[in-house]
Amino acid sequence: DSVTEIGEKAFQNCSSLTSINIPNNVTSIGYDAFKGCGSLTAFYGKYASEDNRCLVVDGTLKYFAPAGLTEYTIPGNVIKIGNSVFEDCDSLTSVTIPDSVTEIEEKAFYSCNNLTSITIPDSVTSIGDEAFYFCSSLTSITIGNSVTSIGEDTFAGCSSLTSITIPNSVTSIGSSAFYFCSDLTSITIPNSVTSIGNYAFHRCY
C-alpha cells in the first residue's frame, strides 16, 4: 500500500504474470507498464474494470488482460481506447466498441493478427496513427459517421481487407493510411475529403 507510482515498463514482458492488484494509493501507471504480459487474466484494486480485464484511468482504457479471450466487449465507461492497449493480442478475433468511446488512440489494435472485423461507432471522432496497423485478418471495417480524419498508417498492412466506405464526416486521409491493403478491390471516397496523404493507397494491387 505504500506504492504510489508504477513506472514505465515496470512489468514489461513478465510473460507468466497472471494477475495483479493495484493498491489504492497508486496515482500513476507508466507507459507500457504491463506490455507483453500475455498470461494476464485479471486486474484487481484501483482502476480495475467490473470484469477485471482492464485498467480504466479517468475514462481511458490503459491496459488489458488478454489471456484466454477470443472475443471482448469494451466496458461502457470507457471514453478513450489508449495507446497500444490491444497491441499484439493475437488471440482476439472480435472486439466490440461501445457508444461511449470518442477516441481511438495510436496503435490501439496494432498487429492484432486474428481480428477479423471491427465496427467503429458513430461516437468516435478520431482514429490515431497505426491504430489497426497490420491487422492482417481484418476483412471488414465499418467507420462511424463522426470520424473526421484517418491517421497515418491507420489500416496499413490490412492485407485481407477487400472494400471500405469512408463516411462523409472524413476530411483527411493520412499518409500510408491503406498502404499494402493488397486485397482491396473497391473504396468509396466522399466529396468531404480534401486531402489524401503520400502513399495512402500504395501497393493496393
Stockholm file with secondary structure:
# STOCKHOLM 1.0

chainA/1-205         DSVTEIGEKAFQNCSSLTSINIPNNVTSIGYDAFKGCGSLTAFYGKYASEDNRCLVVDGTLKYFAPAGLTEYTIPGNVIKIGNSVFEDCDSLTSVTIPDSVTEIEEKAFYSCNNLTSITIPDSVTSIGDEAFYFCSSLTSITIGNSVTSIGEDTFAGCSSLTSITIPNSVTSIGSSAFYFCSDLTSITIPNSVTSIGNYAFHRCY
#=GR chainA/1-205 SS CCCCEECTTTTTTCTTCCEEEECTTCCEECTTTTTTCTTCCEEEETTBCTTSSEEEETTEEEEECCTTCSEEECCTTCSEECTTTTTTCTTCSEEECCTTCCEECTTTTTTCTTCCEEECCTTCCEECTTTTTTCTTCCEEECCTTCCEECTTTTTTCTTCCEEECCTTCCEECTTTTTTCTTCCEEECCTTCCEECTTTTTTCC
#=GC SS_cons         CCCCEECTTTTTTCTTCCEEEECTTCCEECTTTTTTCTTCCEEEETTBCTTSSEEEETTEEEEECCTTCSEEECCTTCSEECTTTTTTCTTCSEEECCTTCCEECTTTTTTCTTCCEEECCTTCCEECTTTTTTCTTCCEEECCTTCCEECTTTTTTCTTCCEEECCTTCCEECTTTTTTCTTCCEEECCTTCCEECTTTTTTCC
//
